[in-house]
Amino acid sequence: MKLWTGISAAALIAASSAVAGKTGISAHDGSGDGDFRIAAMGEGAGEGQGEGGEGGEGGVDPAAAATDPVAYLTALDIIRAHYLAGIAMLDVEGGRRPAGEMFAHPISEVYIDLEPVFEARGVALFMDDMTGAVELALGDAPVADVEAAAAKVLMALDAAAEKAPASDRSALQIEAALTAGMFERAAKQYDAATSTGGTDEAWLDGYGFWKVAEARAATLLAALDARDDAGALQQELREAREVFGLAYKGPTPPADADIPASTLLAASSRILLKSSRL
């Protein structure tokens, strides 16, 4: 169970502030602008995206994120995935609470551990933006206000991505590693959500990972056009976008999932393998 699930907006805000105080972290406003593009990925990367937890969740390592752009940007992608999933739930009847919970989860799962890394890299801190989005989603604010608050967090993530650490790997290699990682997480969450005992929350997490993977795949496909040796990876990405799109038709799980989880897991594995060869 996630720390933030099933508690009130006031408790969410109080809990995040209490944890921040215990760790010596202060909550400040952070915002920025930028595009979801390879240019935001830093100069290069070391190894690692963190260890994926059960169902594709988890895997944020602050020590790795401080030096490895793949680990750093994967952490931002996990936050982004939760916000994209939460925004999608705003259009679903009864979706305000799941949306608020999605906005809240990465505060404890990712942000708290990463804020010292953000501070060290000169990132404008954005916990206040995240808690603000939670409070609005779980309250009675107009949907437009909730969407604006969530968009502010997404812009803060774009700005934070511009501060990713540099290393020897190329921007293309970094983008490929990030894309493969998000497909893998989306596949694992789909497997968890559609297995016996699967939950709507697992599905929604996976949907968010898929939306990030979809966007990254589009960026990666465009960049691979300049390479003569990337046809196999491009084909895998195109096929994966199609099958994942059929699997994740929306933020709520279908009565019957007609795409086997093994299909998504195999597709993500092929992308991971071919991406590692760039």
Buried (B, 14 or more C-beta within 10 A) or exposed (E): EBBBEEBEBEEBBEBBBEBBEEEEBEBBEBBBEBEBBBEBBBBBBBEBBBEBEEBBBBBBBBEBBBBBBBBBBBBBBBBBBBBBBBBBBBEBEEBBBBBBBBBBBBBBBBBBBBBBBBBEBEBBBBBBBBBBBBBBBBBEBEBEBBBEBBBBBBBBBBBBBBBBBEBEBBBBBBBBBBBBBBBBBBBBBBBBBBEEEBEEBBBBBBBBBBBBBBBBBBBBBEBBEEEEEBEEBBEBBEEBBEBBEEBBEEBBBEEEBEBEBEBBBBBBBBBBEBBEEB
